[in-house]
Structure formats: structure tokens, C-alpha cells
């Protein structure tokens, strides 16, 4: 995360200290707000949600350590998630221990080494990011219910759901593949709910959302004192998922170094939390997901072959929304029902014939996520109208009114025109890479070449 993503509060009555170290932090990309006394610090802290405060213990009016520690306690009491780095000209070990006991992230003695300050600040803010991520993951565990309903009736979709249901009762690892927005986490939750582990936790983590060091701590946890700021033991997500299911989303984004540690944990059930001396054993069922071609990645060396085969117990491919056109009106109605709370009268809106036709003609590059957001937007724009009209949709006129396929009126001609259009769109999407286009269309490369020749697209 870039430094500019954070603002810091620097509290010190020494104007020279604020000038030098405030300037250093600004040069490193941080936004720094300064306060010279407790009153200014309190006013600034109450006006903004600072993730980090640099606090001098010797503040006026009395300049005593006890009043500084009292200020520290007040800051942490107001916002427990905030990190406070205490800076003091008094290097007494007793004071530093008391500050840490009260919840300070670290204690630095003046004069502060600039390099040390920047490292401590960076680690403290990284810790804030990690704790927010973990809290978000925990809160998501409570939101299943209706959100886990798999809706659709098209053949490709039903085939994927059927395969997932058949494998759910076992403990085989499941690899869910498909484009972004196709509902991979939704399918993973469905597998968990229909497994023998349904009473246990379902713990999701996005492997592409955290840096390698933060992801390692998030997955495996750490022990108190293992690094600066580790003031207590932290249970990792592997331990959180014990007896349940761990869902590793975007596993293709995991670094090779971390892949080794994850592989060992999956094979033995044992792993070492960061800084621990003894291994921890857990019993988890793994479901992973990716929108990348892991087979090609392991051939290229960017994804470990042994991990690839370890996670690919059963592969379930979720089709893109353009491959399940029959499901678009069904899904649209499902999302409109979920949006009923946005309507003035609390009743779900209906689709007019024109809006339904526009939805059916759209290519849906964002898949289910795009359709859900489109229905939310249309519901709000429709206001008190009972039906959603084409003008409530965000598509351009060209997208909304895609012309009917040319080529005649017989069924064979319409099928050929539709086939041509789908192949042309796939070629454009993959920059005319025929291998990737064939994979996306469910064809062999040779089969695609034959169709290109037959349709005159060579």
C-alpha cells in the first residue's frame, strides 16, 4: 500500500522536531498533521480517523510522563484500531514498558534515527491494513443465507453446480475456475454448506489483496514478540478455518515462496506461525479459485506443479454469463428482488419488455457482478415507476440495441451467424490469440481453426 494512502498525526511541543521529522515523513509520501499540545492533538484526533499517531510523552502544560501516558490511554480508548508510536526524550525502560502495556505500538527514544522511524511507521500502517482485512473477512462469515443461492437454469451452469454438489460430501480439494464476477466464492460457499463441515467456519481470503509478508501472517498467524508490533498472539486464517473450509481466492496471485508454505500446510495439516517454535495442526478442507490458467502458469514456472496438482482435486468451471443467456432474465429478477429495499414502496421493480431485450443483447463482460450492479442502479433510477425501462440501464445505444445477426432467417443461418459473432467477440477479447480463444470457447485449437476457415474468419 502506498504511503499516500495514510495520514499521520504528529504530536510534539518541540517545533524543531516537528519540522525535521514531519518533513521526513512528507518526503516519504505521508500526509502529516501536526499538533503542539494536548488540546490541539485532541481536536485533530476527534476531527479525523488517523490510523497512526506519533506521540511525545512530555507534553505541556505540566510536561510530565504521567500526563503523557494518560494522553496515550485516552487516544487508544477513543479508537482501539489506531496505532500509537510513543516518542520521548526520556529513555527510561520503566516508561517504555508502561507505554507498551497501555497499548502503544512502539516506543522510540530521541534523537530518533530517521531510518528506524520510517521502518516502524511503515510496519505500523501495514499492521493497520492487515487488521482491517482480517476484520472484513470475519464479518463476511455472517453474511451467507440468501446470498449463497445459486440461481440459473442453463445447461453449462447446471452442469457446474451438479459437479460441485456431487463432490461436496467428500473432503477432496476443489478448484473453481472462471472469469471475474462469475460467482466463484458463491459456489465455494455452496460446497461448504452441503459438506459434512457445514457447521464449521467458512473462511475466505483473497490472495491477491495482501503483500506476501502480510498474507503469510494472515494465513498462519504469529506469536507475541515475533516482530515489532506483535503485542499478542494472533490466530491465522488456517486456525480460524479448523474444522471447516478455507477458501483461497485468486490463488494464482500467490508468490512462489508462499506457495511452498501453503503446500506443506495442505499436505500435512501442520505449519509454523510466524515466530513460533512448535508447529500447529489443523483440519481444513481447501477450496481455491482463480481466473488464471494455472496449467499454463505451472508450465511456465510461475506456479508450482506440486501445488497445482494438490489443489486440483476436482475442477469446477463456472461459465461466463454470455455462455448462459437463458439465465439473464432469471438472475435479473433475483437481483431486483434483493434490491426491493431501495424502492420507495419496498416492492421489487419489474423489467419492461424493452429492458429485458436490452439485457439479453448485452455481452456482460463483468458477468454476475455487472448484472447485480446494473439492477441496483436501474432500481434507484426507476424511482417510483413500477417497471424498469431501457433508459434506466447504463448501456450505450449501440450496446443496448445490438442488431440481429445477419445471414438470413433459417435456423441454420441464425445459428451460424450467432456462432460467428461469439467467435469474433472472443477473438477480440483475447487479442486474436487463438489458443486462449479456443480455451474460452471450449474448443480445441484445431477445432477453432476449422471453424475460422468455414466461417471465412481466417
N, C-alpha and C positions, 0 to 999 in steps of 0.2 A: 504494500500500500504506500502511496507516495506521501511524503511529509506534509504536503499542502492539504491533505485530506483532514488535518487536525489543527486545532487552535489550542494554545497553551496559555495558562495564567502564571505569570512570574511575579511572586510577591516578595519584595525585599526593600528595606528602607535605605539601602546603600545605592544611590543613583549611579555611581560608577560601575557597580556590579551589574545593575540592570542594563546599562548602556553596553557594556562589553559582552555579557552573556546573552542578552536579548538580541544584540546584533548577530552574534554567532548562530543562534537558533534561526533567525530570519534568513541568514545567508544559506542555511541548510534546508530552507523551504517551508519552515513552520510559520504560522501566524501567531504572534506573541502579543498578549495583552498584559500591560504592566500595572502593578499596584504597589504603593509605597507604604501602606499601613493596613491595619486590620479592617478598618471601616471601608476603605476602597476595595480591599480584597473581597469583603462580604458582598458589597454592591455588585461587583463584577461577576462573582460566582453565582449570585441569585439571578442575574440577567441572562446568563448563557450556560449551556451544559458543557463545561470544559471536561474533556476526558483526562487531562493531566494538569497538575498544579505543581510548580516549583516553589516551595515554601521555606522562608527563613524563619528559624525559631525565635530569633532575638528581635521582635517587632516592638515598636513603640505602642502605647505610651510608657510602659514600665521596662520594656526590653528584657524581660525575664524568660528563662527557658520554660517555666511552668505555664506562662500565658501562651507561649508558642505551642506547647503541647495541647493546651486547651483549644487553641485555634485549629490544630490538626484534627482533634476529635470532632469538632463542630463540622468541619468540611466533610469528613468521611461519614458522619451521621446524616448529613443532608443528602449526599449522593454516594452510596456504597460502591457503585461501579467506577467511581473516579479513582485514578491513581495519584498519589501524592509523593513527590520526591522531596525529602527534607534536606535543606542546605543550611549549614550552620558554621559559624566561626569557632564554636565550642566543640572540640573533638572528644568529649568525654564519652567513654564506652557506655556508661550508665544511661546517658541521654539517648544515644543511638538505639540501645535496646528497648528503651521505653517507647521511642517513636515507632519502631518496628512492631512492638506489642500492640500499639494502638491501631496499627493497620497501614503504616507508611510503606510504600513500595521499596524505597531505598533511602539510605542516609549518606550524604556526601559532606565532607569537611572542606571549608575554604582554606586556602585557594583551591578551586576545583580545576582538575585537569580537563581542558576543553574536549579532548577525545573521549575521555571517560564519560563526561556529561552527555555527549551525543549518543554514545552507545546505550547508556542507561535510559535516556529518553526514548530511543528507538525501540528498545525491548519493552518498556512500559506500555507504549502505544500498541505494539504488536500484541501484548497481553490483553489490552482492552478489546482489540479486534477479535481475538480468539474467544474471549468470554462471551462477547455478543453473539458470535457464531454458535457456540455451544448452547446458549440460552434460546436462540432461534430454533435450533434442532430439537431441543426438549419441548418447546411449546408446540412444535408441529406434530408431536406424538398424540396430542389431544384432539387433533382435527382429522378424524377419519370419517366414520359414519357415511353420510350420503355422498361425500366427496370420493369415496372409493368405488362407486358404482361404475361398472364397465358397460357403456351404452353403445349399441350398434347391432346391425343385422347383416352386414355384408359378409360374403364368404371369406375374404382374407382376414378380416377382423375376428370372425367366429373361429377360424382355424387357429389363430394365435391364442385366443382365450381358452379354447379347448385343450391345447397343448399345455398351457400354464396350469389349468385345473388338474390335468392328469398327473403332473409332476409335483403338485403342491403337497400331497400327503407324504412324500419322501423327504429326505434331507439332502438330496442332490443339489449342488450349486446351480443357479440359474443365471444365464447371461441374456439380458434383454437388449436387443439392438433396434435401431430405428432412428429416424431423423429427430431433431429437436422438436419438442412440442407434441409428440405422438402419444404421450401418456405412459412413459416407461415407469415412473415412480408409482403411478396408479396401478399398473399391472403388478409391480412388486408388492404393493400393499395387499392386493387381492390374493396373491400366492401366500403371503404370510397369514392372512385371515382364514384361509382354507387349509392351513397346515396344522400339525399337532402342536405347534408352538404359538398358536393364536392368542393364548393367554399371556404370553411373554411380550417383551418390548419389541417394537419395530423401530430401528434406529437408522435414519438416513444421514448420509454425509456426501457433500459434493466435493470430489477430489480435486476439481479444478478451481475451487474458490479460495483455497488457502495455499500459502507458500509451503515448501517441503518441511521446514522445521516446525511450523505451526501445525501442519497436518499430522506429523508424527506424534506430537504431544496430544493432539485432539483424538487420535486413534488409540494410542497406547497409554496415555496418561503420564503422570510424572510424580515423583516423591518430593516431599518438602526439602528445600535446600538444594535441589538438583541444578538450579540456575538462579540468577538474580530475579527476585520477584516471586519465586516459588515458595510462598509462605505457608503453604499447606499441601497435603496430598491431593492429587486430582485424579479422579477416575476417568479413564479414557472411554471412547465410544465402544471399543471391544468389550470392556467390562459392563458398560451400560446395556449392551445387547445380549449379555449372558442369559441363556435360556430362551432366547428369541431369535430375531433376524437382523443382520447387519446389511444395509443396502449401500453399496459403494457406487454412487452415481458418477458418470464421466470418468470411469476408471482408466480410460485411455490417456487421461491427462496426468496420471501419476508418474513421478520421476522414477527412473530405473533403480536408484538407490533405495527408495522406499518400497518399490515392488519386491525387493529381496526380503525385507522385513515382514511385509504383508503375506508373502508366500509361506514363510516359516510359520507364522501365526495360524494360517489356514490349514497347513498340513499337520501340525502337532497340537494346536489349541493353546500353545504356550508362547509367551512373549515377555519381554522385559520392559516395564515402564521406564521412561527416561529417568536416569539416575538411580534406578533400583538395583539391588544386589541379587534378589531372588525372583525367579520367573513367576508369572501369574497364569493360571489355567482357566480357560473359558470354554463354554459350549455354545457356539453360534452357528446359525445357518446363513450362508452367504448368497445374496442376490446382487449382481452387479449390472451396470448398464453403460452403454456407450453409443455415440453416434458416429464413431470412427470404425475403420476397417482394421480390427485387431490382427486378423490373419496376415494382412499385408504389413502391418507395423512390426509384427514379430519376425517376419522375413527380412525386414529392413534393419532389425536390431534395436528398434526404439521401444519394443515391448517384449518382455521376457517370454520365451517359448514355454518354459515350465509353468509360469503363472497363467499363461493363456489357456493351456490345457487343464489347469487346476480349476479355473473359474467357469470353463465351458462344459459343465456337466450336461445341461440341456440349454440350447439356444432358442429363444423365442423372439422372432422378428415381428415387430409391430408395423403394420403398413402405414404409409403416409395417408393423409386424408384424401388426397386426389385419387388414391387407389381404392377408396371406399366411398364412392359418390352416393351410394344408396343411404349412407349413414348421415349425410349432411343435414337433411331436414329433421331427422330424429334427434341428432345432437343439438341442433339449434333450439328445438323445443325444450330439451333437457336444460340447456343453459339459460333459456328465457325463464323457466320455472325457478331456477336458482336466483334470478335477478328480480323476482317479484317484490322484494323488499325495497327496491329502488323506485318503484312506481308509487305515485301519489295515493292510489286507491288500494295498494297492496296486492293487486291482481296481475298475474303474468301476462305480458303482451303476446299477441298473435302475429304471425307472419302474413302479410298480404301476398297475393299471387306474384306480384312483381318482385317483392323482396325475396320470396322463395326461389324465383327464377334466377335472380342475381346471385344468390348464394350458390346455386347449383352450377353456375357458369364460372365461378371464381376458382383459381388454381390452388389457393390455400398454402402458400409457401411456409407459413408459420404453423400449419397443422391445427391441432385441437386448441392450442394456446391462442392462436389468432382468432379462431371462431368464438371462443369464450369471451375474449376481449371485445370482439365485434358485437356480440349480443349485449354485453354490458353497455357499450357505447350507444347502440341503437335504442336500448330501453330508456336511457336517460334522455336522448334526443327526441324520442317519441312523445315524451311528456304525458299528457292526459289522453292522447289518442289511443284507441284500443288496439290498432294494428300498426305494425312497423312497415314503413314504406321504403322503396328503393333509395330515396334521398336521405334516409337515416343511416345508410351504410357509408363506409369511408372509401369505397372503391371509386376509381375514376370512371368516367363514362365508358371508356374503351374496355376497362376490366369488367364493368357491370354488364355490359351488353356485348359480350363476345359473340361474333357472328356464328351462325350454324355452320357446321362443317360443309365445305363444298364437295361436289363429286356425285351428285345425283340423289335420287330418292329411294333406291332399292336398299334393302337391309345390308347386303354385301358392300354396297358403295358407302353407306354410312359407317359401317364397321371399319372399312379401310381408311376412311377419312379420319375417324377417331384415332385409329392406330397411328396414322401419320402425325397427327397433332401431338399425341403423347410422346412419340419418339423425338419429334423436333424440340419439344419443351425440355425433355431430359438431356438432349444433346447441348442445348443452350445452358442448362443448369450446371453441367459438368465440363463446360468449355470444350465440347466436342471430343472429350476423352472417351473413346469407345468402350474401354474396359469398365470404367466406372458407370457409364450409361447402361451397359448390359447388366451389371450387378443390380442397379437400381430398378431396372425393369423386370428382373427375374429371368434373364436370358443368358445363354452362353454367349461368348464373344462371337463365335461363328454364326450362331443363330441371329444375332443382331446384324451382322454383315449381310446375311441373306435377305433380311427384311429391308435393309437400306437399299440393296440392289433392286429388290422387287418394287419398292416404292419410289425408286428414282431419286434417292436422297444421298447417293454417293458423291 
